[in-house]
């Protein structure tokens, strides 16, 4: 399993449709997201543990997948940071 940051931007006009489609997947999927919509940033953000990007992409409504950004995340150990010098 790897950790991913998912950004799913949508327009103000797409907002309710995006929320409805994610809720249709179940409350547990909706709960994975934090939303900037109430602050004018119409983007859903989620930290997801998954086997790969396709699994993460499946959380996004189909009509928004072409806008989504998925970033694979990782951590550095103190030794790795020291080795970079």
Beta strands, then each sheet from edge to edge (+ up, - down):
strand 1: 2-9
strand 2: 33-35
strand 3: 43-50
strand 4: 69-73
sheet 1: 2+ 3- 1+ 4-
end
